[in-house]
């Protein structure tokens, strides 16, 4: 995947380059990388500090994967998994916001950025613990920073809309 489309290993580039099934499998695998560590720490009842550390570490492991030369994806699907384990109600609101934005724009990065930026606000509004809100802010900031190229294309009106199938588009 590093030599196809945007060169990103994430679900959007995989779906654009290899099709919807491959993209969905990538999305599920990346989300599991975020969800499972949070789920394990929660099940072991190690406390909020360990839960927050596991959440942020899962995302950092995806963004800076040692298996990819300390490079990695942009963190949206892994962040989704983290938040599903950490704050399911806030995650459902973020998913709804993602879907609305995506349906209106057909731009995955825009929908991802808006949902990501809103997640810490949802955590606050739904009265999640302070550590959850702090983790939400850190994770959102990391994901947004990782999308700097997408943000520049959005700003210039050059970010492509999402279509399945073969593509050499520079997005995702």
C-alpha positions as CSV (number, residue, x, y, z in Angstrom):
1,X,0.0,0.0,0.0
2,X,2.9,2.3,0.5
3,X,3.4,2.5,-3.3
4,X,-0.3,2.9,-4.3
5,X,-2.6,5.9,-4.2
6,X,-1.6,8.2,-1.3
7,X,0.9,5.7,0.0
8,X,-1.0,5.6,3.3
9,X,-1.7,2.2,4.9
10,X,-5.1,3.3,6.2
11,X,-8.5,2.1,5.3
12,X,-9.4,4.9,2.9
13,X,-6.3,4.3,0.7
14,X,-6.8,0.6,0.9
15,X,-10.5,0.9,-0.1
16,X,-9.6,3.3,-2.9
17,X,-6.8,1.1,-4.2
18,X,-7.9,-2.5,-3.4
19,X,-11.7,-2.2,-3.0
20,X,-14.3,-2.0,-0.3
21,X,-13.8,-5.4,1.3
22,X,-10.0,-4.8,1.8
23,X,-10.7,-1.3,3.1
24,X,-13.3,-2.6,5.6
25,X,-10.9,-5.3,6.8
26,X,-8.2,-2.6,7.3
27,X,-10.7,-0.4,9.2
28,X,-11.7,-3.3,11.5
29,X,-8.1,-4.3,12.1
30,X,-7.0,-0.8,12.9
31,X,-10.0,-0.2,15.2
32,X,-9.2,-3.5,17.0
33,X,-5.7,-2.2,17.6
34,X,-7.2,0.7,19.6
35,X,-10.1,-1.2,21.2
36,X,-8.5,-4.3,22.5
37,X,-5.8,-2.7,24.7
38,X,-8.4,-0.4,26.3
39,X,-10.8,-3.3,26.8
40,X,-8.0,-5.4,28.5
41,X,-7.0,-2.6,30.8
42,X,-10.7,-1.9,31.7
43,X,-11.3,-5.7,32.3
44,X,-8.2,-5.9,34.6
45,X,-9.6,-2.9,36.5
46,X,-6.2,-1.2,36.6
47,X,-7.6,2.3,37.1
48,X,-8.2,5.4,35.0
49,X,-4.5,6.2,34.7
50,X,-3.6,2.9,33.2
51,X,-6.7,3.1,31.0
52,X,-5.7,6.5,29.6
53,X,-2.1,5.4,29.1
54,X,-3.3,2.3,27.2
55,X,-5.5,4.5,25.0
56,X,-2.8,7.0,24.1
57,X,-0.2,4.2,23.7
58,X,-2.4,2.3,21.3
59,X,-2.7,5.3,19.1
60,X,1.0,6.1,19.3
61,X,1.8,2.5,18.4
62,X,-0.3,2.9,15.3
63,X,1.1,6.4,14.3
64,X,4.7,5.3,14.9
65,X,4.7,1.6,14.1
66,X,8.1,-0.1,14.5
67,X,6.9,-2.5,11.9
68,X,6.7,0.4,9.4
69,X,9.9,2.1,10.2
70,X,8.3,4.2,13.0
71,X,5.8,5.5,10.5
72,X,2.2,4.5,10.3
73,X,-1.3,5.5,9.5
74,X,-3.2,8.7,10.4
75,X,-4.9,7.2,13.4
76,X,-8.6,7.7,12.6
77,X,-9.7,4.0,12.7
78,X,-7.4,3.2,15.7
79,X,-8.7,6.3,17.4
80,X,-12.2,5.0,16.7
81,X,-11.4,1.8,18.4
82,X,-9.8,3.5,21.4
83,X,-12.8,5.7,21.9
84,X,-15.2,2.8,21.5
85,X,-13.5,1.2,24.5
86,X,-13.0,4.4,26.4
87,X,-16.2,6.4,25.8
88,X,-18.8,4.5,23.7
89,X,-21.6,7.2,24.0
90,X,-19.2,10.0,22.9
91,X,-18.0,7.7,20.1
92,X,-21.5,7.2,18.8
93,X,-22.0,10.9,18.6
94,X,-18.7,11.3,16.8
95,X,-19.7,8.6,14.3
96,X,-23.0,10.3,13.6
97,X,-21.2,13.5,13.0
98,X,-18.7,11.7,10.7
99,X,-21.5,10.1,8.7
100,X,-23.4,13.4,8.3
101,X,-20.3,15.2,7.2
102,X,-19.3,12.4,4.8
103,X,-22.7,12.1,3.2
104,X,-22.8,15.8,2.6
105,X,-19.2,16.2,1.4
106,X,-18.0,12.7,0.3
107,X,-14.6,13.7,1.7
108,X,-13.3,11.2,4.2
109,X,-10.6,13.4,5.7
110,X,-13.0,16.3,6.3
111,X,-15.5,14.0,8.0
112,X,-12.7,12.4,10.0
113,X,-11.3,15.8,11.1
114,X,-14.6,17.2,12.2
115,X,-15.6,14.0,14.1
116,X,-12.1,13.9,15.7
117,X,-12.2,17.5,16.8
118,X,-15.7,17.2,18.2
119,X,-14.9,14.1,20.3
120,X,-13.3,15.9,23.3
121,X,-16.3,18.2,23.3
122,X,-18.6,15.2,23.4
123,X,-16.5,13.8,26.3
124,X,-17.0,17.0,28.2
125,X,-20.8,17.3,27.5
126,X,-21.4,13.7,28.5
127,X,-19.4,14.2,31.7
128,X,-16.7,11.7,31.2
129,X,-13.9,11.7,33.8
130,X,-11.1,14.3,33.4
131,X,-8.6,11.8,32.3
132,X,-10.8,10.7,29.5
133,X,-11.2,14.3,28.3
134,X,-7.4,14.8,28.5
135,X,-6.8,11.6,26.5
136,X,-9.5,12.8,24.0
137,X,-7.6,16.1,23.5
138,X,-4.2,14.4,23.1
139,X,-5.6,11.8,20.7
140,X,-7.5,14.4,18.7
141,X,-4.5,16.6,18.4
142,X,-2.3,13.7,17.2
143,X,-4.8,12.7,14.6
144,X,-5.3,16.3,13.4
145,X,-1.6,16.9,13.2
146,X,-1.2,13.7,11.2
147,X,-3.7,15.1,8.7
148,X,-1.6,18.2,7.9
149,X,-1.4,17.4,4.2
150,X,-5.1,16.7,4.0
151,X,-5.8,20.0,5.8
152,X,-3.7,21.9,3.2
153,X,-5.6,20.2,0.3
154,X,-8.9,21.0,2.0
155,X,-7.8,24.6,2.4
156,X,-6.9,24.8,-1.3
157,X,-10.1,23.0,-2.4
158,X,-8.1,20.1,-3.8
159,X,-9.0,17.2,-1.4
160,X,-10.6,14.5,-3.6
161,X,-14.0,13.0,-2.9
162,X,-14.2,9.3,-1.9
163,X,-14.7,6.6,-4.6
164,X,-14.1,2.9,-4.3
165,X,-11.8,1.1,-6.7
166,X,-8.5,1.8,-8.4
167,X,-7.2,5.3,-7.8
168,X,-3.9,7.1,-7.6
169,X,-5.4,10.0,-5.6
170,X,-3.1,11.7,-3.1
171,X,-5.7,11.7,-0.3
172,X,-6.2,9.6,2.8
